[in-house]
Amino acid sequence: MRLKRRNVERTLQLRSYIGTAAESAPGSVKSADPPTPRGRRAAGRSRYRATTVALALLVASGGTWGCAAMNPPMDIETTLAGSRAHLTAVPGPPRVEVSLTAVSRPPRMEVGLASWYGAYHQGLLTASGEIYDMDGLTAAHRTLPLGTRLRVTNLDNGRVVRVRVNDRGPYVPGRVLDLSRRAARLLDMVERGVVLVRLEVDRA
């Protein structure tokens, strides 16, 4: 009951304020002369200002109808600030950038000079962890994956041998492959030492 009575008192005060502002405006009904168009426009502006002020006071008082009458008084700036807070954009999930890197594959064929290595390296550890055996069919290459199977062709005589890459080398400029002594014999290149060969990848 107290809230309703307070609401009624505020409403009457606002109506009284609007009526007083309207009567004091130029061109009001108290004037003896009929209102001119300019006076009517001035009176309309005064009523508009009075209504605007009344609404502002109504909002500032926390509202007078229903449950709004139970809210504590607040100023207009606080209300507007709260409205802006509700409109604040909620940040989304972090953007994840994915970069794709092309994986380089070993060439399927290569042409270059091949040499061989034998007794001086016998029994030493290779890059793959195996013990070097000069009587095995193995080879050393600088970049091909360890375990790659190669088909090696001697371009001078056409002989072919299949070997497995288990070591790194050769480190002499201009050479692409180091063969075991057995592989060099099958290519008939032991005496010459260095020959032109073609490498073809059988299975990586």
Secondary structure, 3 states (H helix, E strand, C coil): CHHHHHHHHHHHHHHHHHHHHHHHCCCCCCCCCCCCHHHHHHHHHHHHHHHHHHHHHHHHCCCCCHHHHHCCCCCHHHHHHHHHHHCCCCCCCCCCCCCCCCCCCCCCEEEEEEEECCHHHCCCECCCCCECCCCCCEEECCCCCCCCEEEEEECCCCCEEEEEEEECCCCCCCEEEEECHHHHHHCCCCCCCCEEEEEEEEEC
